[in-house]
């Protein structure tokens, strides 16, 4: 049986998640202003993907920071 030791307590984890959310949002906004096929945009996109992976390790969800899907009115 594998026993996992928590690296962060709940308060530390919450602070880390909030910091990651802020960094991810800033990167997404910056990437939107970059040319689509630029090296800088590819780097920003990779960091966003890494943040999503870290969110998965911390919370169990890679989609922690994703926006909810748009709903179709009357649908």
Order of alpha helices (4+ residues) and beta strands (2+ residues): alpha-alpha
